[in-house]
Amino acid sequence: MDDYETVLYVAREVYVYRIPARTSTEGYRAANWGDMGEPLWKGRLRVVEQGSDIPSKAFVRLEDPNSGELFALTPYVPSKSNTNGGVEAVLDSSRYFVLTVVDQESGARAYLGMGFPERSESFDFNVALQDWSK
């Protein structure tokens, strides 16, 4: 079991969207996600580091802002072959990303669109992920 958890970044409000399957290797575009005013879910995002081992593990957690109940979990694991590590920026906006959500019991993967209300929040989110991966 991991001994501790460090919070690297918190966004009080993010929006989650159901997204269409990727149709090419080009990447995702937020403009293809439909009505951005009708997200699937709204809540809090936390980037957390877990464990005392080196290297530690990092996760993007989507949580209910009141209860802290987990909505979705994305392991952040950048590598040479997968540089986005489960958090992929979209091609047409700096505020939106595609998260690779992994079910902790079955290992099943799903892709969700995620967006911030402000560009400054998405910038800080990117910085937190980059700082952790150094």
DSSP file (Angstrom, degrees, kcal/mol; ACC not computed):
  #  RESIDUE AA STRUCTURE BP1 BP2  ACC     N-H-->O    O-->H-N    N-H-->O    O-->H-N    TCO  KAPPA ALPHA  PHI   PSI    X-CA   Y-CA   Z-CA
    1    1 A M              0   0    0      0, 0.0     2,-0.2     0, 0.0     0, 0.0   0.000 360.0 360.0 360.0 141.4    0.0    0.0    0.0
    2    2 A D        -     0   0    0      1,-0.1     3,-0.1    49,-0.1    48,-0.0  -0.493 360.0-144.1 -71.1 139.0    1.2    3.5   -0.8
    3    3 A D        +     0   0    0     -2,-0.2     2,-0.3     1,-0.1    -1,-0.1   0.859  67.6   2.8 -77.5 -35.6    2.1    5.4    2.4
    4    4 A Y        -     0   0    0      2,-0.0    47,-2.6     0, 0.0     2,-0.4  -0.943  54.3-137.8-149.6 168.1    1.0    8.9    1.5
    5    5 A E  E     -A   50   0A   0     -2,-0.3     2,-0.5    45,-0.2    45,-0.2  -0.998  12.7-163.0-131.8 131.9   -0.7   11.2   -1.0
    6    6 A T  E     -A   49   0A   0     43,-2.9    43,-3.0    -2,-0.4     2,-0.6  -0.963  17.6-135.7-115.5 129.5    0.4   14.7   -2.0
    7    7 A V  E     +A   48   0A   0     -2,-0.5    41,-0.2    41,-0.2     3,-0.1  -0.750  23.6 176.9 -86.0 121.7   -1.9   17.0   -3.8
    8    8 A L  E     +     0   0A   0     39,-3.3     2,-0.3    -2,-0.6    40,-0.2   0.711  66.1   1.6 -96.3 -25.5   -0.1   18.7   -6.7
    9    9 A Y  E     -A   47   0A   0     38,-1.4    38,-2.5   119,-0.0     2,-0.4  -0.966  56.3-163.2-162.7 144.2   -3.0   20.7   -8.2
   10   10 A V  E     -A   46   0A   0     -2,-0.3     2,-0.5    36,-0.2    36,-0.2  -0.997   1.3-171.4-133.8 130.0   -6.7   21.4   -7.5
   11   11 A A  E     -A   45   0A   0     34,-2.7    34,-2.5    -2,-0.4     3,-0.1  -0.990  15.5-151.6-114.9 124.2   -9.3   22.8   -9.9
   12   12 A R  E    S+     0   0A   0     -2,-0.5     2,-0.4     1,-0.2    -1,-0.1   0.809  80.2  24.5 -67.6 -29.7  -12.6   23.6   -8.1
   13   13 A E  E     +     0   0A   0     31,-0.1     2,-0.3    -3,-0.1    -1,-0.2  -0.972  63.3 159.4-143.4 127.4  -14.6   23.1  -11.3
   14   14 A V  E     -A   43   0A   0     29,-2.4    29,-1.9    -2,-0.4     2,-0.4  -0.930  29.5-130.9-134.1 161.6  -14.1   21.1  -14.4
   15   15 A Y  E     -AB  42 115A   0    100,-2.7   100,-2.7    -2,-0.3     2,-0.4  -0.929  13.8-155.1-116.5 138.9  -16.5   19.8  -17.1
   16   16 A V  E     -AB  41 114A   0     25,-2.8    24,-2.3    -2,-0.4    25,-1.4  -0.935  12.3-168.6-116.4 137.8  -16.6   16.2  -18.4
   17   17 A Y  E     - B   0 113A   0     96,-2.8    96,-2.6    -2,-0.4     2,-0.4  -0.936  26.7-122.1-127.3 145.4  -18.0   15.3  -21.8
   18   18 A R  E     - B   0 112A   0     -2,-0.4    94,-0.1    94,-0.2    -2,-0.0  -0.742  41.7-159.6 -77.6 131.2  -18.9   12.1  -23.6
   19   19 A I        -     0   0    0     92,-0.6    92,-0.1    -2,-0.4    14,-0.1  -0.860  15.9-111.0-120.1 151.6  -16.7   12.2  -26.8
   20   20 A P        -     0   0    0      0, 0.0     3,-0.1     0, 0.0    12,-0.1  -0.383  48.3 -87.8 -72.3 157.3  -17.0   10.4  -30.1
   21   21 A A        -     0   0    0      1,-0.1     2,-0.2    -2,-0.1     0, 0.0  -0.293  50.7 -96.8 -61.4 148.4  -14.4    7.8  -31.0
   22   22 A R        -     0   0    0      1,-0.1    -1,-0.1    -3,-0.1     6,-0.1  -0.510  33.8-167.5 -68.8 132.5  -11.3    9.1  -32.7
   23   23 A T        +     0   0    0     -2,-0.2     2,-0.3     4,-0.2    -1,-0.1   0.526  66.8  17.9-101.7  -8.0  -11.6    8.7  -36.4
   24   24 A S  S >  S-     0   0    0      3,-0.2     3,-0.5     1,-0.0    -1,-0.0  -0.929  78.5-106.5-150.4 173.9   -7.9    9.4  -37.4
   25   25 A T  T 3  S+     0   0    0     -2,-0.3     3,-0.1     1,-0.2    -3,-0.0   0.484  98.0  91.4 -82.3  -2.1   -4.5    9.5  -35.8
   26   26 A E  T 3  S-     0   0    0      1,-0.2     2,-0.2    65,-0.0    -1,-0.2   0.880  93.1-113.2 -62.2 -40.3   -4.5   13.3  -36.0
   27   27 A G    <   -     0   0    0     -3,-0.5     2,-0.2     2,-0.0    -4,-0.2  -0.777  37.4 -50.1 131.6-178.7   -6.0   13.7  -32.5
   28   28 A Y        -     0   0    0     61,-0.3    63,-2.8    -2,-0.2     2,-0.4  -0.633  37.3-156.9 -94.9 150.9   -9.1   14.9  -30.8
   29   29 A R    >   -     0   0    0     -2,-0.2     3,-1.6    61,-0.2     4,-0.1  -0.997  13.1-148.9-126.6 126.8  -11.0   18.2  -31.4
   30   30 A A  G >  S+     0   0    0     -2,-0.4     3,-2.0     1,-0.3     4,-0.1   0.795  95.5  71.1 -63.0 -27.9  -13.2   19.7  -28.7
   31   31 A A  G 3  S+     0   0    0      1,-0.3     3,-0.5     2,-0.1    -1,-0.3   0.714  93.4  57.3 -61.9 -19.8  -15.4   21.2  -31.5
   32   32 A N  G <  S+     0   0    0     -3,-1.6    -1,-0.3     1,-0.2    -2,-0.2   0.386  83.2  86.1 -90.4   3.3  -16.6   17.6  -32.3
   33   33 A W  S <  S-     0   0    0     -3,-2.0     2,-0.2     1,-0.3    -1,-0.2   0.461  89.2-130.5 -87.9  -0.4  -17.9   17.0  -28.8
   34   34 A G        +     0   0    0     -3,-0.5     2,-0.7    -4,-0.1    -1,-0.3  -0.621  69.3  12.7  91.0-149.6  -21.3   18.5  -29.3
   35   35 A D    >   -     0   0    0     -2,-0.2     3,-1.6     1,-0.2    -4,-0.0  -0.532  57.7-167.5 -72.4 106.6  -23.0   21.0  -27.0
   36   36 A M  T 3  S+     0   0    0     -2,-0.7    -1,-0.2     1,-0.3    -2,-0.0   0.658  84.0  67.3 -70.5 -15.2  -20.3   22.3  -24.7
   37   37 A G  T 3  S+     0   0    0      1,-0.2    -1,-0.3     2,-0.0    -2,-0.1   0.532  95.9  59.0 -80.0  -6.3  -23.0   23.9  -22.5
   38   38 A E  S <  S-     0   0    0     -3,-1.6    -1,-0.2     3,-0.0    -3,-0.1  -0.641  74.6-177.7-123.3  73.1  -24.3   20.4  -21.5
   39   39 A P        -     0   0    0      0, 0.0   -22,-0.2     0, 0.0     3,-0.1  -0.311  33.6-128.5 -69.4 156.8  -21.5   18.5  -19.9
   40   40 A L  S    S-     0   0    0    -24,-2.3     2,-0.3     1,-0.2   -23,-0.2   0.834  90.0  -2.0 -66.8 -35.5  -21.9   14.9  -18.7
   41   41 A W  E     -A   16   0A   0    -25,-1.4   -25,-2.8     2,-0.0     2,-0.4  -0.988  59.1-154.3-156.9 150.3  -20.6   15.8  -15.3
   42   42 A K  E     +A   15   0A   0     -2,-0.3     2,-0.3   -27,-0.2   -27,-0.2  -0.989  39.6 108.6-127.7 140.9  -19.2   18.8  -13.3
   43   43 A G  E     -A   14   0A   0    -29,-1.9   -29,-2.4    -2,-0.4     2,-0.3  -0.959  59.6 -47.3-178.7-162.1  -16.9   18.5  -10.4
   44   44 A R  E     - C   0  63A   0     19,-2.8    19,-3.0    -2,-0.3     2,-0.4  -0.670  37.7-152.7 -96.5 147.1  -13.5   19.0   -8.8
   45   45 A L  E     -AC  11  62A   0    -34,-2.5   -34,-2.7    -2,-0.3     2,-0.4  -0.970  12.4-177.1-117.8 135.2  -10.2   17.8  -10.3
   46   46 A R  E     -AC  10  61A   0     15,-2.5    15,-3.4    -2,-0.4     2,-0.6  -1.000  17.5-152.5-130.0 135.4   -7.1   16.9   -8.3
   47   47 A V  E     -AC   9  60A   0    -38,-2.5   -39,-3.3    -2,-0.4   -38,-1.4  -0.939  29.6-177.0-100.1 120.8   -3.7   15.9   -9.5
   48   48 A V  E     -AC   7  59A   0     11,-2.4    11,-2.4    -2,-0.6     2,-0.5  -0.910  24.6-147.8-124.6 148.0   -2.2   13.7   -6.8
   49   49 A E  E     -AC   6  58A   0    -43,-3.0   -43,-2.9    -2,-0.4     2,-0.4  -0.942  22.1-162.9-108.7 133.3    1.1   12.0   -6.3
   50   50 A Q  E     +AC   5  57A   0      7,-3.2     7,-2.3    -2,-0.5   -45,-0.2  -0.946  39.2  19.1-122.9 139.9    1.0    8.7   -4.4
   51   51 A G        -     0   0    0    -47,-2.6     5,-0.1    -2,-0.4   -49,-0.1   0.046  61.3-112.9  98.1 159.6    3.7    6.7   -2.6
   52   52 A S  S    S+     0   0    0      3,-0.1    -1,-0.1     4,-0.1     4,-0.1   0.447  81.0 105.2-106.6  -5.9    7.1    7.1   -1.2
   53   53 A D  S    S-     0   0    0      2,-0.1     4,-0.0    -3,-0.1    -3,-0.0  -0.351  80.4 -93.5 -71.0 156.4    8.8    4.8   -3.8
   54   54 A I  S    S+     0   0    0      1,-0.2     2,-0.1     2,-0.1    -2,-0.1  -0.977 116.7  35.2-114.5 120.6   10.8    6.4   -6.6
   55   55 A P  S    S-     0   0    0      0, 0.0    -1,-0.2     0, 0.0    -2,-0.1   0.489  92.8-158.8 -80.3 150.5    9.3    6.8   -9.0
   56   56 A S        -     0   0    0     -2,-0.1     2,-0.3    -4,-0.1    -5,-0.2  -0.217  19.8-107.9 -78.3 178.8    6.1    7.7   -7.3
   57   57 A K  E     -C   50   0A   0     -7,-2.3    -7,-3.2    -2,-0.0     2,-0.4  -0.859  25.3-156.1-112.1 148.4    2.7    7.4   -9.1
   58   58 A A  E     -CD  49  76A   0     18,-0.6    18,-2.8    -2,-0.3     2,-0.3  -0.955  11.3-177.6-124.7 146.1    0.6   10.3  -10.3
   59   59 A F  E     -CD  48  75A   0    -11,-2.4   -11,-2.4    -2,-0.4     2,-0.6  -0.979  25.8-137.7-139.1 149.2   -3.2   10.3  -10.9
   60   60 A V  E     -CD  47  74A   0     14,-2.8    14,-2.6    -2,-0.3     2,-0.5  -0.961  30.0-164.5-103.8 118.2   -5.8   12.8  -12.2
   61   61 A R  E     -CD  46  73A   0    -15,-3.4   -15,-2.5    -2,-0.6     2,-0.6  -0.902  12.7-159.3-109.5 128.7   -8.8   12.4   -9.9
   62   62 A L  E     +CD  45  72A   0     10,-2.8     9,-3.6    -2,-0.5    10,-1.4  -0.943  28.4 173.2-104.2 122.1  -12.3   13.7  -10.8
   63   63 A E  E     -CD  44  70A   0    -19,-3.0   -19,-2.8    -2,-0.6     7,-0.2  -0.898  41.8 -99.2-133.6 154.4  -14.3   14.0   -7.7
   64   64 A D     >  -     0   0    0      5,-2.5     4,-1.9    -2,-0.3   -21,-0.1  -0.594  35.5-138.1 -66.3 129.5  -17.6   15.3   -6.3
   65   65 A P  T  4 S+     0   0    0      0, 0.0    -1,-0.1     0, 0.0   -22,-0.1   0.744  96.5  38.6 -68.2 -21.6  -16.8   18.7   -4.8
   66   66 A N  T  4 S+     0   0    0      3,-0.1    -2,-0.0     1,-0.0   -23,-0.0   0.896 129.6  23.2 -92.8 -48.5  -19.0   18.2   -1.7
   67   67 A S  T  4 S-     0   0    0      2,-0.1     3,-0.1     0, 0.0    -1,-0.0   0.685  90.5-130.0 -94.8 -19.7  -18.5   14.5   -0.8
   68   68 A G     <  +     0   0    0     -4,-1.9     2,-0.1     1,-0.3     3,-0.1   0.521  49.1 161.5  79.1   4.7  -15.1   13.8   -2.4
   69   69 A E        -     0   0    0     -6,-0.1    -5,-2.5     1,-0.1     2,-0.3  -0.368  44.5-111.6 -62.4 134.3  -16.7   10.7   -4.1
   70   70 A L  E     +D   63   0A   0     -7,-0.2    -7,-0.2     1,-0.2     3,-0.1  -0.504  37.0 174.0 -72.0 127.4  -14.5    9.5   -7.0
   71   71 A F  E     -     0   0A   0     -9,-3.6     2,-0.3     1,-0.4    -8,-0.2   0.816  69.5 -11.0 -95.0 -46.0  -16.1   10.0  -10.5
   72   72 A A  E     -D   62   0A   0    -10,-1.4   -10,-2.8     2,-0.0     2,-0.4  -0.991  56.8-150.5-155.8 153.3  -13.1    8.9  -12.6
   73   73 A L  E     -D   61   0A   0     -2,-0.3    29,-2.1   -12,-0.2   -12,-0.2  -0.995   6.9-170.7-132.4 129.3   -9.4    8.2  -12.2
   74   74 A T  E     -D   60   0A   0    -14,-2.6   -14,-2.8    -2,-0.4     2,-0.3  -0.959  17.9-141.8-120.0 113.2   -6.7    8.6  -14.8
   75   75 A P  E     -D   59   0A   0      0, 0.0     2,-0.8     0, 0.0   -16,-0.3  -0.557  15.7-142.1 -67.2 134.8   -3.2    7.2  -14.1
   76   76 A Y  E     +D   58   0A   0    -18,-2.8   -18,-0.6    -2,-0.3    10,-0.2  -0.877  36.5 155.5-103.6 107.0   -0.7    9.7  -15.5
   77   77 A V        -     0   0    0      8,-2.3     8,-0.3    -2,-0.8     2,-0.1  -0.657  18.3-172.6-134.5  75.5    2.2    7.6  -16.9
   78   78 A P        +     0   0    0      0, 0.0     2,-0.3     0, 0.0     5,-0.2  -0.436  14.0 163.9 -71.0 145.3    4.1    9.5  -19.6
   79   79 A S        -     0   0    0      3,-1.6     6,-0.1    -2,-0.1    -2,-0.0  -0.898  53.3 -93.9-147.6 175.2    6.7    7.5  -21.5
   80   80 A K  S    S+     0   0    0     -2,-0.3     3,-0.4     1,-0.2    -1,-0.1   0.868 127.7  41.2 -63.7 -35.2    8.7    7.7  -24.7
   81   81 A S  S    S+     0   0    0      1,-0.2    -1,-0.2     2,-0.1     2,-0.2   0.679 127.6  32.2 -86.5 -17.3    6.1    5.8  -26.6
   82   82 A N    >   +     0   0    0      1,-0.1    -3,-1.6    -5,-0.1     3,-1.1  -0.652  67.5 171.2-138.1  77.4    3.1    7.5  -24.9
   83   83 A T  T 3  S+     0   0    0     -3,-0.4    -1,-0.1     1,-0.3    -3,-0.1   0.742  75.4  59.0 -66.5 -24.3    4.2   11.1  -24.2
   84   84 A N  T >  S-     0   0    0     -7,-0.1     3,-1.8    -6,-0.1    -1,-0.3   0.737  88.8-153.0 -79.4 -19.4    0.7   12.3  -23.2
   85   85 A G  T <  S-     0   0    0     -3,-1.1    -8,-2.3    -8,-0.3    -2,-0.1   0.632  70.2 -43.9  65.2  16.3    0.6    9.7  -20.4
   86   86 A G  T 3  S+     0   0    0    -10,-0.2    14,-2.5    -9,-0.1     2,-0.5   0.370 127.8  88.6 106.2  -3.0   -3.2    9.4  -20.4
   87   87 A V  E <   -E   99   0A   0     -3,-1.8     2,-0.5    12,-0.2    12,-0.2  -0.908  57.4-177.0-129.2 101.7   -3.8   13.2  -20.6
   88   88 A E  E     -E   98   0A   0     10,-2.8    10,-2.9    -2,-0.5     2,-0.1  -0.878  21.0-134.9-109.3 124.1   -4.0   14.3  -24.2
   89   89 A A  E     -E   97   0A   0     -2,-0.5   -61,-0.3     8,-0.2     8,-0.2  -0.478  27.2-119.1 -69.4 143.1   -4.5   18.0  -25.1
   90   90 A V        -     0   0    0      6,-1.9     3,-0.3     3,-0.3   -61,-0.2  -0.391  16.1-123.3 -78.5 165.0   -7.0   18.6  -27.9
   91   91 A L  S    S+     0   0    0    -63,-2.8   -62,-0.2     1,-0.2    -1,-0.1   0.734 101.5  43.7 -81.4 -23.4   -5.9   20.2  -31.2
   92   92 A D  S    S+     0   0    0    -64,-0.3     2,-0.3     1,-0.1    -1,-0.2   0.304 112.2  35.2-113.0  10.3   -8.3   23.1  -31.2
   93   93 A S        -     0   0    0     -3,-0.3    -3,-0.3     3,-0.2     3,-0.3  -0.978  53.7-146.3-159.8 146.6   -8.3   24.5  -27.7
   94   94 A S  S    S+     0   0    0     -2,-0.3    -1,-0.1     1,-0.2    -3,-0.0   0.544  99.2  59.8 -88.8  -7.1   -6.0   25.1  -24.8
   95   95 A R  S    S+     0   0    0     22,-0.1    21,-1.8    27,-0.1     2,-0.3   0.560  94.5  71.9 -95.7  -9.4   -8.7   24.5  -22.2
   96   96 A Y  E     + F   0 115A   0     -3,-0.3    -6,-1.9    19,-0.2     2,-0.3  -0.847  51.2 172.7-120.0 147.0   -9.8   20.9  -23.2
   97   97 A F  E     -EF  89 114A   0     17,-2.9    17,-2.8    -2,-0.3     2,-0.5  -0.919  29.2-125.7-140.7 161.7   -8.1   17.5  -22.8
   98   98 A V  E     -EF  88 113A   0    -10,-2.9   -10,-2.8    -2,-0.3     2,-0.4  -0.978  27.2-156.3-112.8 124.5   -9.0   13.8  -23.3
   99   99 A L  E     -EF  87 112A   0     13,-2.9    13,-2.1    -2,-0.5     2,-0.9  -0.829  13.1-139.7-101.7 136.4   -8.4   11.6  -20.3
  100  100 A T  E     - F   0 111A   0    -14,-2.5     2,-0.4    -2,-0.4    11,-0.2  -0.845  26.6-159.7 -92.1 103.2   -7.8    7.9  -20.5
  101  101 A V  E     - F   0 110A   0      9,-2.7     9,-2.2    -2,-0.9     2,-0.5  -0.694   3.9-160.6 -89.2 134.1   -9.9    6.7  -17.5
  102  102 A V  E     - F   0 109A   0    -29,-2.1     2,-0.4    -2,-0.4     7,-0.2  -0.967  17.1-131.6-121.5 125.4   -9.0    3.2  -16.1
  103  103 A D     >  -     0   0    0      5,-2.7     4,-2.2    -2,-0.5     5,-0.1  -0.620  16.9-145.7 -71.4 124.3  -11.4    1.1  -14.0
  104  104 A Q  T  4 S+     0   0    0     -2,-0.4    -1,-0.1     1,-0.2    -2,-0.0   0.728  92.6  42.0 -69.2 -22.8   -9.3    0.0  -11.0
  105  105 A E  T  4 S+     0   0    0      3,-0.1    -1,-0.2     1,-0.0    -2,-0.0   0.906 128.7  22.2 -89.0 -48.0  -11.0   -3.4  -10.7
  106  106 A S  T  4 S-     0   0    0      2,-0.1    -2,-0.2     0, 0.0     3,-0.1   0.696  90.8-130.2 -95.5 -20.3  -11.3   -4.5  -14.3
  107  107 A G     <  +     0   0    0     -4,-2.2    -3,-0.1     1,-0.3     2,-0.0   0.481  52.4 155.5  80.7   2.1   -8.6   -2.5  -16.0
  108  108 A A        -     0   0    0     -6,-0.1    -5,-2.7    -5,-0.1     2,-0.3  -0.325  32.2-142.0 -63.3 144.8  -11.1   -1.4  -18.7
  109  109 A R  E     + F   0 102A   0     -7,-0.2     2,-0.3    -3,-0.1    -7,-0.2  -0.848  21.4 175.2-112.5 146.5  -10.3    1.9  -20.4
  110  110 A A  E     - F   0 101A   0     -9,-2.2    -9,-2.7    -2,-0.3     2,-0.5  -0.967  23.9-131.1-142.0 157.3  -12.6    4.7  -21.5
  111  111 A Y  E     - F   0 100A   0     -2,-0.3   -92,-0.6   -11,-0.2     2,-0.4  -0.951  25.0-179.3-116.6 126.8  -11.9    8.1  -23.0
  112  112 A L  E     -BF  18  99A   0    -13,-2.1   -13,-2.9    -2,-0.5     2,-0.3  -0.951  25.3-127.6-124.1 143.1  -13.6   11.2  -21.6
  113  113 A G  E     -BF  17  98A   0    -96,-2.6   -96,-2.8    -2,-0.4     2,-0.4  -0.684  29.0-171.6 -82.6 143.6  -13.4   14.9  -22.7
  114  114 A M  E     -BF  16  97A   0    -17,-2.8   -17,-2.9    -2,-0.3     2,-0.3  -1.000   3.8-177.5-139.9 137.1  -12.5   17.3  -19.9
  115  115 A G  E     -BF  15  96A   0   -100,-2.7  -100,-2.7    -2,-0.4   -19,-0.2  -0.967  18.6-139.2-139.0 154.1  -12.4   21.0  -19.9
  116  116 A F        -     0   0    0    -21,-1.8  -102,-0.1    -2,-0.3   -21,-0.0  -0.806  19.5-132.8-104.9 147.9  -11.6   24.0  -17.7
  117  117 A P  S    S+     0   0    0      0, 0.0     2,-0.3     0, 0.0    -1,-0.1   0.825  92.6  37.8 -67.2 -29.6  -13.7   27.2  -17.5
  118  118 A E  S  > S-     0   0    0      1,-0.1     4,-1.3   -23,-0.1     3,-0.5  -0.931  73.2-133.7-127.1 146.4  -10.5   29.3  -17.7
  119  119 A R  H  > S+     0   0    0     -2,-0.3     4,-2.3     1,-0.2     5,-0.2   0.853 105.5  63.0 -63.0 -35.0   -7.3   29.0  -19.7
  120  120 A S  H  > S+     0   0    0      1,-0.2     4,-2.2     2,-0.2    -1,-0.2   0.857 101.5  51.8 -61.4 -34.0   -5.2   29.9  -16.7
  121  121 A E  H  > S+     0   0    0     -3,-0.5     4,-2.2     2,-0.2    -1,-0.2   0.897 109.0  48.8 -69.0 -39.9   -6.5   26.7  -14.9
  122  122 A S  H  X S+     0   0    0     -4,-1.3     4,-2.3     2,-0.2    -2,-0.2   0.868 110.4  52.5 -67.6 -34.1   -5.6   24.5  -17.9
  123  123 A F  H  X S+     0   0    0     -4,-2.3     4,-2.4     2,-0.2    -2,-0.2   0.943 110.6  46.6 -63.4 -48.0   -2.1   26.1  -17.9
  124  124 A D  H  X S+     0   0    0     -4,-2.2     4,-2.3     1,-0.2    -2,-0.2   0.870 110.6  53.8 -63.3 -36.9   -1.6   25.4  -14.2
  125  125 A F  H  X S+     0   0    0     -4,-2.2     4,-2.0     2,-0.2    -1,-0.2   0.933 109.8  47.4 -60.5 -48.0   -2.9   21.8  -14.7
  126  126 A N  H  X S+     0   0    0     -4,-2.3     4,-2.6     1,-0.2    -2,-0.2   0.904 111.0  51.4 -60.2 -42.7   -0.3   21.3  -17.5
  127  127 A V  H  X S+     0   0    0     -4,-2.4     4,-3.0     1,-0.2     5,-0.2   0.905 107.8  52.3 -63.2 -42.1    2.5   22.8  -15.3
  128  128 A A  H  X S+     0   0    0     -4,-2.3     4,-2.0     2,-0.2    -1,-0.2   0.916 112.2  45.7 -60.4 -43.8    1.6   20.4  -12.4
  129  129 A L  H  X S+     0   0    0     -4,-2.0     4,-1.9     2,-0.2    -2,-0.2   0.913 114.8  47.2 -66.8 -42.1    1.8   17.4  -14.7
  130  130 A Q  H  X S+     0   0    0     -4,-2.6     4,-0.7     2,-0.2    -2,-0.2   0.906 110.7  51.6 -66.1 -41.8    5.1   18.6  -16.2
  131  131 A D  H >< S+     0   0    0     -4,-3.0     3,-0.8     1,-0.2    -1,-0.2   0.902 110.3  49.5 -61.4 -41.1    6.6   19.3  -12.8
  132  132 A W  H 3< S+     0   0    0     -4,-2.0    -1,-0.2     1,-0.2    -2,-0.2   0.894 107.2  54.5 -65.6 -38.8    5.7   15.9  -11.6
  133  133 A S  H 3<        0   0    0     -4,-1.9    -1,-0.2     1,-0.3    -2,-0.2   0.581 360.0 360.0 -76.6  -7.3    7.2   14.1  -14.6
  134  134 A K    <<        0   0    0     -3,-0.8    -1,-0.3    -4,-0.7    -2,-0.1   0.483 360.0 360.0 -78.7 360.0   10.6   15.8  -14.2
